[in-house]
Amino acid sequence: MKPLLIAIEPGPTHVLRRGFDGPTLQHGVGHWTEAVERFGAAWPGETLLVGNAAPGNLIGIDRFRSTDGVLEDEERPLWLKARSRFVRLLDPLLAGPIGSGLVQDEWDGTVNPSLASLLVEEVRSHNDVTIFIPTAIPVTAETVIRNIATLQDASGLSGRLRLRIRFSSQGHERRGLDPRYFALQLKRWSERTGAIDLQFGTEVESMAQRYSEASGLDVAWVPWPSEVTNCAPNVPGRDRAAAPHVYIYASRPEQGSGQSEAIVRSIQRLHIDGLRVTIQIGTKGRSDAAQMIQRIEAMENLTLSKSGLHPAELHAQFADAAVIVLPYDVRRYKGRGSALMWGALDHGIPLIAPAGTGFGDDIARHGIGVTFTHQREIPELVQQILNEPHRFTDAITRYQTHRAAAVHRFFSE
């Protein structure tokens, strides 16, 4: 019998609450489905996805099961929200046992009996099971940890059971900005799981180190697997040297949509022969979005892309780019990663990202791109990469090997 990977990922629930009964989960870079597909495709055995609903044709997933009810975190009462706000206001003064304890019951208080029952059934019927939580929200992590003894009994004396919890810093910054808040929660979870084979992981390498130091645990770096599954990795590319293509991803306000027009104009002032620019930009959060988009559309040699694309469409847009610019807000991405970064590296494309972000610091450390402290630096960095493309080629190749090894270690050791 092949080893079984059970991936627990609820997906968005807002559509379900409105009573929509069709497929609810979108494909798209940044959406959980592409990550689940990649992890599923990288797994050597059978794969099961547990969630609320799944779109058709999920590559890398053999089976799908839903729980009896909607799998979601319970709405936090007002007093808990107020307490979280208080903790954030005093950050980082409370970034230790006191602050982490104040928000502890926001993680420990939510369980789903239907999920626990489903997991016991699957574990009992397989002799080698890895329970994988790609994005640790309270209802998934707490349900598994609270039922760990029952799951171990279901596995039997000859069975093998592993627990792999991978989390994104994005989901935990709401309950305290300093990594120590959540690091101490990881320590509490670890203490409650006993002797089970448990490994925590996060997608930003520099943050994995910080969580390890704060928790006293070995928190692994777990990037997306490098194989592109439901995307388009072999799109015919143009000669990057002859017609350089710059791709800018500024889909949301926190990703720089408001500054996108100025960035495009500054890059065009480089007067590079044959330069093409593609920009993905959304309209969310801007009352002047229509006018801004109209001005951008009037620019020469520029392609304006909508957001929410299927991965194959998105990858086709940037696969021949010479550089990808991610003008994200440092305050919103301090410890966060970028799904687009993984897609860029799959195509061997160097990146430009803000220094001080989790993924930006990783980019700079490994030489797979360059970072800026102010957006006015972006044109000069674009020119630098166009002038020295081979400087980044070997670095990206080494990083891809490093990336694949990290995923393998997380599941195999």
KEKE-3310 file (N, C-alpha, C; in steps of 0.2 Angstrom, whole numbers, plus 5000, padded with zeros to 4 digits):
npx = (5004:5003:5011:5000:4996:4987:4980:4974:4964:4954:4949:4942:4927:4917:4909:4902:4894:4885:4876:4879:4881:4890:4906:4919:4932:4945:4957:4973:4988:4994:4982:4976:4975:4984:4996:4992:4991:5004:5011:5004:5008:5021:5022:5025:5016:4999:4986:4975:4963:4956:4943:4931:4925:4929:4937:4936:4948:4960:4976:4988:4981:4972:4960:4946:4938:4925:4920:4906:4900:4903:4920:4928:4935:4928:4918:4926:4922:4918:4925:4937:4942:4944:4954:4965:4967:4972:4984:4991:4993:5002:5013:5030:5030:5023:5028:5030:5029:5018:5010:5008:5001:4989:4983:4981:4969:4963:4968:4967:4954:4945:4937:4933:4923:4918:4929:4939:4933:4933:4947:4952:4945:4952:4966:4965:4963:4975:4992:5003:5003:5003:4998:4995:4995:4993:4991:4990:4977:4967:4956:4959:4973:4971:4961:4967:4978:4971:4965:4975:4980:4969:4971:4983:4980:4972:4981:4988:4999:5008:5007:5012:5012:5013:5014:5013:5014:5012:5013:5008:5015:5007:4994:4995:5000:4989:4987:4996:5011:5025:5036:5037:5025:5017:5027:5028:5015:5017:5026:5018:5008:5017:5021:5009:5007:5015:5024:5023:5028:5031:5032:5035:5033:5037:5035:5044:5061:5070:5061:5058:5069:5068:5057:5061:5071:5064:5054:5061:5061:5063:5059:5055:5060:5049:5046:5035:5034:5045:5040:5030:5013:4998:5000:5009:5023:5031:5030:5032:5046:5052:5066:5075:5085:5084:5072:5067:5057:5048:5039:5027:5020:5006:4994:4985:4981:4990:5000:5006:4997:4993:5005:5008:5007:5016:5028:5029:5030:5042:5051:5049:5056:5069:5071:5074:5078:5065:5058:5046:5032:5023:5009:5000:4986:4974:4958:4953:4950:4953:4947:4949:4952:4948:4951:4965:4969:4964:4974:4986:4983:4984:4998:5013:5018:5014:5006:4991:4985:4972:4967:4966:4968:4969:4982:4989:4986:4992:5005:5009:5009:5020:5031:5041:5048:5061:5064:5055:5045:5040:5032:5029:5021:5031:5026:5015:5020:5030:5034:5030:5028:5029:5018:5020:5033:5038:5033:5040:5053:5053:5053:5066:5067:5074:5071:5064:5062:5055:5066:5067:5055:5049:5051:5058:5070:5075:5077:5087:5098:5101:5104:5096:5089:5086:5085:5075:5075:5067:5055:5059:5071:5069:5069:5083:5088:5081:5087:5100:5098:5095:5106:5115:5111:5116:5122:5113:5108:5115:5113:5100:5098:5105:5097:5085:5088:5091:5079:5070:5076:5073:5059:5058:5065:5056:5045:5051:5060)
npy = (4994:5011:5025:5037:5054:5066:5080:5094:5107:5120:5130:5145:5151:5161:5161:5149:5152:5161:5152:5147:5133:5127:5124:5132:5136:5145:5143:5150:5160:5163:5158:5145:5133:5131:5129:5117:5108:5107:5102:5090:5084:5082:5072:5055:5045:5040:5053:5063:5076:5086:5096:5110:5111:5107:5112:5105:5093:5094:5093:5081:5077:5063:5059:5067:5073:5080:5087:5085:5097:5115:5118:5129:5143:5148:5162:5176:5181:5198:5202:5195:5200:5213:5211:5206:5217:5225:5219:5220:5234:5236:5229:5228:5225:5216:5204:5190:5177:5182:5190:5181:5171:5179:5178:5165:5156:5159:5151:5139:5136:5131:5117:5103:5091:5083:5083:5077:5064:5059:5059:5049:5038:5037:5036:5024:5015:5014:5011:5019:5035:5053:5067:5082:5099:5113:5127:5133:5135:5139:5129:5118:5114:5113:5104:5092:5091:5090:5078:5069:5058:5049:5047:5041:5029:5024:5022:5011:4998:4994:5004:5019:5036:5053:5070:5085:5102:5116:5134:5150:5166:5177:5173:5175:5186:5195:5192:5198:5205:5202:5188:5180:5178:5169:5159:5154:5148:5138:5130:5126:5118:5108:5102:5097:5087:5076:5061:5060:5060:5075:5090:5107:5120:5134:5146:5156:5158:5166:5169:5156:5153:5163:5159:5147:5150:5158:5149:5138:5126:5115:5123:5121:5127:5128:5129:5132:5117:5115:5111:5115:5113:5114:5124:5133:5129:5128:5138:5145:5156:5173:5181:5186:5195:5203:5208:5214:5210:5216:5212:5217:5214:5220:5218:5221:5234:5233:5227:5236:5243:5256:5263:5259:5265:5276:5268:5261:5272:5277:5266:5266:5277:5274:5271:5259:5250:5241:5238:5229:5230:5222:5223:5218:5223:5227:5233:5235:5244:5257:5272:5280:5271:5267:5279:5279:5266:5269:5279:5271:5261:5269:5270:5266:5251:5243:5231:5228:5218:5209:5204:5188:5177:5161:5149:5144:5154:5166:5162:5161:5174:5180:5171:5173:5184:5195:5200:5201:5212:5216:5226:5227:5232:5235:5235:5227:5215:5210:5198:5189:5178:5176:5170:5172:5173:5160:5155:5163:5159:5146:5148:5153:5167:5182:5192:5208:5215:5222:5227:5221:5214:5197:5188:5196:5198:5185:5183:5193:5187:5175:5179:5179:5189:5206:5219:5233:5249:5260:5264:5272:5267:5257:5257:5258:5246:5237:5240:5236:5222:5218:5221:5212:5198:5185:5184:5181:5168:5156:5157:5156:5143:5136:5139:5133:5120:5119:5123:5112:5102:5106:5104:5090:5086:5090:5081:5069:5066)
npz = (5000:4996:5003:5011:5009:5018:5015:5023:5019:5020:5011:5004:5013:5011:5000:5002:5013:5008:5002:4989:4979:4970:4963:4972:4974:4968:4955:4955:4956:4971:4977:4987:4980:4970:4977:4984:4974:4969:4980:4981:4969:4971:4980:4983:4984:4988:4987:4997:4998:5010:5013:5010:4998:4981:4966:4949:4942:4949:4949:4955:4966:4972:4978:4985:4999:5009:5024:5036:5040:5036:5036:5045:5054:5070:5072:5080:5096:5102:5113:5112:5100:5104:5113:5105:5098:5108:5111:5099:5099:5109:5105:5102:5115:5122:5117:5121:5133:5140:5131:5121:5128:5130:5118:5116:5117:5106:5097:5102:5104:5094:5087:5076:5075:5065:5056:5063:5065:5051:5049:5058:5052:5040:5044:5050:5040:5033:5033:5033:5035:5032:5039:5033:5035:5025:5027:5042:5051:5065:5067:5059:5064:5078:5079:5074:5084:5096:5095:5094:5101:5099:5085:5084:5091:5081:5071:5075:5081:5072:5062:5054:5058:5054:5057:5049:5049:5041:5040:5035:5038:5035:5040:5054:5058:5062:5075:5084:5080:5081:5079:5090:5096:5089:5089:5102:5103:5094:5101:5112:5106:5101:5113:5117:5108:5111:5108:5094:5077:5073:5063:5061:5049:5038:5025:5022:5022:5030:5041:5046:5053:5063:5069:5074:5083:5093:5098:5101:5094:5080:5067:5051:5034:5021:5006:4991:4981:4967:4954:4941:4941:4937:4928:4915:4911:4899:4890:4874:4873:4870:4863:4876:4877:4865:4865:4878:4892:4905:4919:4930:4945:4953:4960:4971:4983:4994:4987:4979:4970:4969:4966:4954:4942:4942:4943:4931:4922:4926:4923:4909:4905:4904:4891:4884:4870:4862:4873:4883:4893:4905:4916:4930:4938:4950:4955:4967:4982:4977:4973:4961:4952:4939:4931:4932:4927:4914:4910:4911:4901:4890:4887:4878:4871:4882:4891:4899:4913:4919:4936:4946:4937:4929:4934:4922:4912:4919:4920:4907:4904:4910:4907:4898:4903:4907:4919:4935:4944:4960:4969:4983:4999:5013:5026:5026:5022:5030:5036:5027:5013:4994:4982:4969:4967:4968:4955:4946:4948:4944:4930:4929:4931:4937:4952:4958:4973:4988:5001:5018:5018:5021:5010:5002:5008:5008:4994:4992:5000:4993:4981:4970:4964:4966:4979:4984:4994:4992:4980:4970:4966:4958:4943:4940:4945:4937:4925:4929:4930:4917:4911:4916:4915:4916:4928:4938:4934:4938:4951:4953:4949:4958:4969:4966:4968:4981:4986:4982:4989:5002:5003:5001:5013:5023:5022:5022:5033)
capx = (5000:5007:5010:4995:4996:4981:4981:4968:4964:4947:4948:4937:4920:4912:4904:4897:4889:4880:4872:4881:4882:4894:4913:4920:4939:4948:4964:4977:4994:4992:4977:4979:4974:4990:5000:4990:4992:5011:5013:5001:5011:5028:5021:5027:5011:4992:4985:4968:4962:4950:4941:4924:4923:4935:4936:4938:4954:4965:4982:4992:4976:4969:4954:4943:4933:4922:4917:4899:4899:4908:4926:4930:4936:4922:4919:4929:4918:4920:4930:4943:4945:4947:4960:4970:4969:4976:4990:4994:4994:5007:5018:5032:5031:5020:5030:5033:5024:5012:5006:5006:4996:4983:4979:4981:4963:4960:4971:4965:4947:4941:4938:4928:4922:4917:4935:4942:4931:4936:4954:4952:4943:4957:4972:4964:4963:4981:4997:5008:4999:5006:4993:4998:4991:4997:4990:4988:4972:4965:4951:4963:4978:4969:4957:4972:4982:4967:4963:4981:4980:4965:4973:4989:4977:4969:4986:4990:5006:5013:5006:5016:5008:5017:5010:5017:5010:5015:5009:5010:5016:5001:4988:4997:5001:4984:4987:5003:5016:5031:5036:5037:5018:5015:5032:5026:5009:5020:5029:5012:5006:5022:5021:5003:5007:5019:5030:5022:5033:5029:5037:5032:5036:5034:5037:5049:5067:5072:5056:5058:5075:5066:5052:5065:5074:5059:5051:5066:5059:5066:5054:5058:5058:5045:5043:5031:5038:5047:5037:5023:5008:4992:5002:5011:5030:5035:5027:5038:5048:5055:5073:5075:5090:5082:5065:5067:5051:5047:5033:5025:5014:5004:4987:4981:4984:4996:5005:5008:4993:4993:5011:5010:5008:5023:5033:5029:5033:5050:5054:5049:5061:5075:5072:5077:5075:5061:5056:5039:5030:5016:5007:4994:4984:4967:4954:4951:4952:4955:4941:4951:4955:4946:4955:4972:4969:4964:4980:4990:4982:4987:5005:5015:5022:5012:5000:4988:4982:4967:4969:4962:4969:4971:4989:4991:4986:4996:5012:5010:5010:5027:5036:5047:5050:5068:5064:5048:5045:5035:5032:5024:5021:5035:5023:5011:5024:5036:5036:5026:5031:5025:5017:5022:5040:5039:5032:5046:5059:5052:5055:5072:5067:5076:5065:5065:5057:5057:5070:5063:5050:5052:5053:5063:5077:5077:5079:5094:5103:5102:5106:5091:5086:5089:5080:5075:5072:5062:5053:5063:5077:5067:5072:5090:5088:5079:5093:5106:5097:5095:5113:5119:5106:5119:5124:5107:5106:5118:5110:5093:5099:5107:5091:5080:5090:5090:5071:5068:5079:5069:5052:5060:5067:5050:5041:5054:5064)
capy = (5000:5017:5030:5042:5061:5069:5088:5098:5114:5122:5135:5151:5149:5166:5160:5144:5155:5164:5147:5144:5126:5125:5124:5138:5137:5147:5142:5156:5161:5166:5155:5139:5127:5129:5126:5110:5104:5106:5097:5084:5081:5080:5067:5049:5040:5043:5060:5065:5083:5087:5103:5111:5110:5107:5112:5099:5092:5096:5089:5079:5075:5057:5059:5073:5072:5085:5086:5086:5104:5119:5118:5136:5145:5151:5170:5177:5186:5205:5203:5192:5204:5219:5209:5205:5224:5228:5215:5223:5241:5236:5226:5221:5225:5210:5199:5185:5173:5186:5192:5175:5168:5182:5176:5157:5153:5160:5145:5132:5135:5129:5110:5101:5084:5079:5082:5072:5057:5058:5058:5043:5033:5037:5033:5017:5011:5015:5009:5024:5041:5059:5072:5089:5106:5118:5133:5131:5140:5136:5124:5112:5112:5112:5098:5087:5090:5088:5071:5065:5051:5044:5046:5036:5022:5022:5020:5004:4997:4993:5009:5025:5042:5059:5077:5091:5108:5122:5139:5156:5172:5181:5172:5175:5193:5198:5191:5200:5206:5199:5181:5176:5177:5162:5154:5151:5144:5131:5126:5123:5113:5103:5099:5093:5081:5070:5058:5059:5063:5082:5095:5113:5123:5140:5147:5161:5155:5170:5168:5149:5154:5167:5155:5142:5153:5160:5143:5132:5120:5115:5125:5120:5131:5124:5133:5128:5113:5119:5108:5118:5108:5116:5130:5133:5130:5128:5143:5148:5162:5177:5182:5191:5200:5207:5212:5213:5211:5218:5210:5220:5211:5225:5216:5223:5240:5231:5225:5242:5245:5263:5266:5255:5270:5279:5263:5260:5278:5278:5261:5268:5283:5271:5271:5253:5247:5236:5236:5228:5230:5220:5224:5215:5228:5226:5240:5235:5249:5264:5276:5282:5265:5268:5284:5276:5261:5272:5282:5266:5258:5273:5270:5262:5244:5240:5226:5228:5212:5208:5199:5182:5173:5154:5149:5144:5161:5170:5160:5162:5181:5182:5166:5176:5190:5196:5202:5202:5217:5215:5232:5226:5236:5232:5234:5221:5209:5210:5191:5185:5176:5178:5165:5174:5172:5153:5154:5166:5155:5140:5150:5156:5174:5186:5197:5214:5215:5227:5225:5221:5209:5191:5185:5200:5196:5178:5185:5196:5183:5170:5182:5177:5195:5212:5222:5241:5252:5265:5263:5276:5263:5251:5258:5257:5239:5234:5241:5231:5215:5218:5222:5207:5193:5179:5185:5178:5162:5151:5158:5153:5136:5133:5140:5128:5113:5120:5123:5105:5098:5108:5101:5083:5085:5091:5076:5062:5066)
capz = (5000:4995:5009:5010:5011:5019:5015:5025:5017:5019:5006:5006:5015:5011:4995:5005:5018:5004:4999:4983:4979:4965:4964:4975:4975:4962:4953:4954:4960:4978:4980:4990:4976:4966:4982:4986:4968:4969:4985:4979:4963:4973:4985:4980:4985:4987:4990:4998:5000:5014:5013:5010:4991:4977:4958:4945:4939:4954:4948:4961:4971:4969:4981:4989:5004:5013:5031:5036:5040:5034:5040:5046:5061:5072:5073:5087:5100:5102:5118:5109:5095:5107:5116:5100:5096:5113:5111:5094:5101:5114:5101:5104:5122:5125:5112:5125:5136:5142:5125:5117:5132:5130:5112:5116:5116:5099:5093:5106:5106:5089:5084:5071:5077:5059:5053:5067:5063:5045:5049:5061:5047:5035:5047:5052:5034:5029:5037:5032:5034:5034:5039:5030:5035:5022:5030:5049:5054:5072:5066:5057:5068:5084:5079:5074:5090:5102:5094:5092:5104:5095:5079:5085:5092:5075:5067:5077:5083:5066:5058:5054:5057:5054:5057:5046:5050:5037:5041:5032:5042:5034:5044:5061:5060:5065:5083:5086:5074:5082:5078:5096:5098:5086:5090:5108:5101:5091:5107:5116:5101:5101:5120:5118:5103:5114:5104:5087:5072:5071:5060:5059:5043:5035:5018:5021:5025:5036:5046:5049:5058:5068:5073:5078:5089:5098:5100:5103:5090:5073:5062:5044:5028:5017:5000:4986:4977:4961:4948:4939:4939:4933:4925:4908:4911:4893:4885:4870:4875:4865:4864:4881:4875:4859:4866:4885:4894:4912:4922:4936:4949:4958:4960:4976:4986:4998:4983:4976:4964:4969:4964:4948:4936:4942:4942:4924:4919:4927:4919:4902:4904:4903:4884:4882:4864:4861:4880:4884:4900:4907:4923:4933:4943:4952:4956:4974:4987:4974:4969:4955:4948:4932:4928:4932:4922:4907:4908:4909:4894:4884:4887:4872:4873:4888:4892:4906:4914:4925:4941:4946:4931:4930:4933:4915:4909:4922:4919:4900:4903:4912:4906:4894:4906:4909:4927:4938:4949:4965:4973:4989:5005:5018:5032:5025:5020:5034:5037:5022:5006:4988:4978:4962:4967:4966:4948:4943:4949:4939:4924:4929:4931:4943:4955:4961:4979:4994:5007:5024:5018:5022:5004:4999:5012:5005:4987:4992:5003:4989:4975:4965:4962:4970:4983:4985:5000:4989:4973:4964:4964:4953:4936:4940:4947:4931:4920:4931:4929:4910:4909:4919:4916:4918:4935:4942:4931:4942:4958:4953:4948:4965:4974:4965:4971:4988:4987:4981:4995:5008:5003:5003:5020:5027:5022:5023:5039)
cpx = (5004:5005:5004:4996:4989:4982:4974:4968:4957:4945:4943:4930:4915:4907:4899:4892:4884:4875:4874:4883:4887:4901:4915:4927:4942:4955:4967:4983:4992:4986:4980:4979:4981:4995:4999:4992:5000:5013:5010:5005:5018:5028:5022:5021:5004:4991:4977:4968:4956:4949:4933:4921:4929:4933:4938:4945:4960:4971:4986:4987:4972:4962:4952:4938:4931:4920:4910:4897:4904:4914:4929:4931:4930:4924:4921:4924:4922:4926:4937:4946:4948:4954:4966:4972:4974:4983:4994:4997:5001:5013:5024:5033:5029:5023:5034:5028:5018:5007:5004:5001:4989:4979:4979:4975:4960:4963:4968:4958:4942:4942:4932:4928:4921:4924:4939:4940:4933:4943:4955:4951:4949:4964:4971:4964:4970:4987:5003:5004:5003:5000:4997:4993:4995:4997:4987:4983:4969:4961:4955:4968:4976:4965:4962:4975:4977:4965:4969:4982:4975:4967:4979:4986:4975:4975:4989:4997:5011:5012:5011:5012:5013:5012:5015:5012:5014:5011:5012:5010:5010:4995:4989:4998:4995:4983:4994:5008:5023:5031:5035:5030:5016:5020:5030:5020:5012:5023:5023:5009:5011:5022:5015:5003:5011:5024:5029:5027:5030:5034:5033:5036:5033:5038:5043:5055:5069:5067:5056:5064:5072:5061:5056:5068:5069:5055:5055:5065:5063:5061:5057:5056:5055:5042:5039:5036:5039:5043:5031:5019:5003:4994:5005:5019:5034:5032:5033:5040:5052:5062:5073:5079:5088:5076:5064:5060:5051:5040:5032:5019:5012:4996:4982:4984:4990:5002:5008:5004:4993:4999:5013:5011:5014:5029:5034:5032:5040:5054:5055:5054:5068:5077:5076:5074:5071:5058:5048:5038:5023:5015:5001:4992:4976:4964:4952:4954:4954:4949:4943:4954:4954:4950:4962:4973:4969:4970:4986:4989:4984:4994:5007:5019:5020:5006:4997:4984:4977:4970:4964:4962:4970:4978:4992:4991:4991:5004:5014:5011:5017:5033:5042:5050:5058:5069:5056:5049:5039:5036:5028:5026:5025:5031:5018:5014:5030:5039:5033:5030:5027:5024:5020:5030:5042:5038:5038:5052:5059:5054:5062:5073:5069:5071:5068:5060:5059:5061:5066:5057:5053:5055:5059:5070:5079:5080:5086:5099:5105:5105:5102:5087:5089:5083:5081:5073:5067:5061:5056:5069:5075:5070:5079:5092:5086:5084:5099:5104:5097:5102:5117:5115:5110:5121:5119:5106:5109:5115:5104:5093:5100:5101:5086:5082:5089:5083:5068:5070:5075:5062:5053:5061:5060:5046:5044:5058:5059)
cpy = (5006:5022:5035:5049:5064:5077:5091:5105:5116:5126:5140:5148:5155:5165:5154:5147:5159:5159:5145:5137:5123:5125:5131:5140:5139:5144:5149:5157:5165:5162:5148:5133:5126:5126:5118:5106:5103:5101:5090:5080:5079:5074:5060:5044:5043:5049:5061:5072:5083:5094:5104:5110:5110:5108:5106:5099:5095:5091:5088:5077:5069:5057:5066:5071:5078:5083:5087:5093:5108:5119:5125:5137:5149:5159:5171:5182:5193:5206:5200:5197:5210:5217:5208:5212:5227:5225:5219:5230:5241:5231:5230:5221:5218:5203:5194:5181:5176:5187:5186:5171:5172:5180:5169:5154:5154:5155:5139:5131:5132:5122:5109:5093:5080:5078:5077:5065:5055:5056:5051:5037:5032:5034:5026:5012:5011:5014:5014:5031:5048:5064:5079:5094:5111:5125:5133:5137:5136:5129:5117:5110:5110:5105:5092:5086:5088:5081:5067:5058:5046:5042:5041:5029:5020:5019:5013:5004:4997:4999:5015:5031:5048:5065:5082:5097:5114:5128:5145:5162:5176:5180:5173:5182:5197:5197:5192:5200:5203:5191:5177:5175:5170:5157:5150:5146:5137:5127:5123:5117:5107:5099:5095:5087:5075:5068:5057:5063:5069:5086:5101:5116:5130:5142:5152:5159:5159:5169:5161:5150:5158:5163:5150:5145:5155:5154:5138:5126:5121:5117:5125:5126:5126:5128:5128:5123:5116:5117:5112:5113:5110:5123:5129:5134:5131:5132:5145:5155:5166:5178:5188:5197:5205:5211:5211:5215:5211:5216:5213:5217:5216:5224:5220:5229:5238:5228:5230:5244:5252:5266:5263:5260:5274:5275:5262:5266:5278:5272:5263:5274:5280:5271:5265:5251:5241:5234:5235:5228:5227:5221:5221:5220:5226:5233:5240:5241:5256:5267:5278:5277:5266:5273:5282:5271:5264:5275:5276:5262:5262:5273:5265:5256:5242:5236:5226:5221:5212:5203:5193:5177:5165:5154:5148:5150:5166:5168:5161:5170:5183:5177:5168:5182:5190:5197:5203:5207:5216:5221:5232:5231:5232:5230:5228:5215:5208:5203:5186:5183:5179:5172:5166:5172:5165:5152:5157:5162:5149:5142:5153:5163:5177:5191:5203:5215:5220:5224:5226:5217:5202:5188:5189:5199:5190:5179:5188:5191:5178:5173:5180:5183:5200:5215:5230:5243:5258:5263:5267:5272:5258:5252:5256:5249:5235:5234:5236:5224:5214:5218:5216:5200:5186:5178:5181:5170:5156:5151:5155:5145:5132:5134:5135:5121:5114:5120:5115:5100:5099:5104:5093:5082:5085:5085:5069:5061:5066)
cpz = (5000:5001:5007:5013:5012:5020:5017:5024:5016:5013:5008:5008:5014:5006:4998:5009:5014:5001:4992:4983:4974:4967:4967:4975:4968:4961:4953:4958:4966:4981:4982:4985:4972:4971:4983:4980:4967:4974:4984:4974:4965:4978:4981:4980:4984:4990:4991:5001:5004:5014:5012:5003:4986:4969:4955:4943:4943:4952:4954:4966:4968:4972:4984:4993:5008:5020:5031:5036:5037:5038:5040:5053:5063:5073:5080:5090:5100:5107:5116:5104:5098:5111:5111:5098:5101:5113:5105:5095:5105:5111:5100:5111:5125:5121:5116:5128:5138:5136:5121:5121:5131:5123:5111:5114:5110:5095:5096:5106:5100:5087:5080:5072:5070:5055:5057:5066:5056:5045:5052:5056:5042:5038:5048:5046:5030:5035:5037:5030:5036:5033:5038:5031:5032:5024:5037:5051:5060:5071:5064:5061:5075:5084:5078:5081:5095:5101:5092:5095:5101:5089:5079:5087:5085:5070:5069:5078:5077:5061:5059:5053:5058:5054:5054:5045:5047:5038:5037:5038:5041:5039:5052:5063:5063:5073:5085:5081:5075:5082:5084:5098:5096:5088:5097:5107:5098:5097:5111:5112:5102:5108:5120:5113:5106:5109:5097:5083:5069:5068:5058:5053:5041:5029:5017:5025:5031:5042:5049:5054:5064:5073:5077:5084:5094:5101:5103:5100:5083:5068:5055:5039:5023:5011:4996:4982:4970:4955:4947:4937:4934:4929:4918:4908:4905:4888:4881:4871:4869:4867:4869:4879:4870:4861:4874:4888:4902:4914:4929:4939:4954:4959:4965:4979:4990:4994:4978:4970:4963:4966:4957:4942:4936:4941:4934:4920:4920:4924:4911:4900:4904:4896:4882:4875:4864:4868:4880:4891:4901:4914:4925:4938:4944:4954:4963:4978:4984:4971:4963:4950:4941:4928:4927:4927:4915:4905:4907:4903:4889:4883:4881:4875:4880:4888:4899:4907:4920:4930:4941:4940:4934:4930:4926:4912:4912:4920:4911:4899:4905:4911:4902:4897:4908:4917:4929:4944:4954:4970:4979:4995:5010:5024:5032:5024:5024:5035:5032:5016:5000:4984:4971:4962:4965:4958:4944:4943:4945:4932:4923:4929:4937:4945:4958:4967:4984:4999:5013:5024:5018:5015:5001:5002:5009:4998:4987:4995:4998:4982:4969:4962:4966:4974:4983:4991:4998:4982:4968:4962:4959:4946:4936:4941:4941:4926:4922:4929:4921:4907:4911:4920:4919:4925:4940:4940:4936:4949:4958:4952:4955:4970:4972:4968:4978:4990:4987:4987:5001:5009:5004:5010:5025:5027:5023:5029:5045)
residu = (MET:LYS:PRO:LEU:LEU:ILE:ALA:ILE:GLU:PRO:GLY:PRO:THR:HIS:VAL:LEU:ARG:ARG:GLY:PHE:ASP:GLY:PRO:THR:LEU:GLN:HIS:GLY:VAL:GLY:HIS:TRP:THR:GLU:ALA:VAL:GLU:ARG:PHE:GLY:ALA:ALA:TRP:PRO:GLY:GLU:THR:LEU:LEU:VAL:GLY:ASN:ALA:ALA:PRO:GLY:ASN:LEU:ILE:GLY:ILE:ASP:ARG:PHE:ARG:SER:THR:ASP:GLY:VAL:LEU:GLU:ASP:GLU:GLU:ARG:PRO:LEU:TRP:LEU:LYS:ALA:ARG:SER:ARG:PHE:VAL:ARG:LEU:LEU:ASP:PRO:LEU:LEU:ALA:GLY:PRO:ILE:GLY:SER:GLY:LEU:VAL:GLN:ASP:GLU:TRP:ASP:GLY:THR:VAL:ASN:PRO:SER:LEU:ALA:SER:LEU:LEU:VAL:GLU:GLU:VAL:ARG:SER:HIS:ASN:ASP:VAL:THR:ILE:PHE:ILE:PRO:THR:ALA:ILE:PRO:VAL:THR:ALA:GLU:THR:VAL:ILE:ARG:ASN:ILE:ALA:THR:LEU:GLN:ASP:ALA:SER:GLY:LEU:SER:GLY:ARG:LEU:ARG:LEU:ARG:ILE:ARG:PHE:SER:SER:GLN:GLY:HIS:GLU:ARG:ARG:GLY:LEU:ASP:PRO:ARG:TYR:PHE:ALA:LEU:GLN:LEU:LYS:ARG:TRP:SER:GLU:ARG:THR:GLY:ALA:ILE:ASP:LEU:GLN:PHE:GLY:THR:GLU:VAL:GLU:SER:MET:ALA:GLN:ARG:TYR:SER:GLU:ALA:SER:GLY:LEU:ASP:VAL:ALA:TRP:VAL:PRO:TRP:PRO:SER:GLU:VAL:THR:ASN:CYS:ALA:PRO:ASN:VAL:PRO:GLY:ARG:ASP:ARG:ALA:ALA:ALA:PRO:HIS:VAL:TYR:ILE:TYR:ALA:SER:ARG:PRO:GLU:GLN:GLY:SER:GLY:GLN:SER:GLU:ALA:ILE:VAL:ARG:SER:ILE:GLN:ARG:LEU:HIS:ILE:ASP:GLY:LEU:ARG:VAL:THR:ILE:GLN:ILE:GLY:THR:LYS:GLY:ARG:SER:ASP:ALA:ALA:GLN:MET:ILE:GLN:ARG:ILE:GLU:ALA:MET:GLU:ASN:LEU:THR:LEU:SER:LYS:SER:GLY:LEU:HIS:PRO:ALA:GLU:LEU:HIS:ALA:GLN:PHE:ALA:ASP:ALA:ALA:VAL:ILE:VAL:LEU:PRO:TYR:ASP:VAL:ARG:ARG:TYR:LYS:GLY:ARG:GLY:SER:ALA:LEU:MET:TRP:GLY:ALA:LEU:ASP:HIS:GLY:ILE:PRO:LEU:ILE:ALA:PRO:ALA:GLY:THR:GLY:PHE:GLY:ASP:ASP:ILE:ALA:ARG:HIS:GLY:ILE:GLY:VAL:THR:PHE:THR:HIS:GLN:ARG:GLU:ILE:PRO:GLU:LEU:VAL:GLN:GLN:ILE:LEU:ASN:GLU:PRO:HIS:ARG:PHE:THR:ASP:ALA:ILE:THR:ARG:TYR:GLN:THR:HIS:ARG:ALA:ALA:ALA:VAL:HIS:ARG:PHE:PHE:SER:GLU)
# end
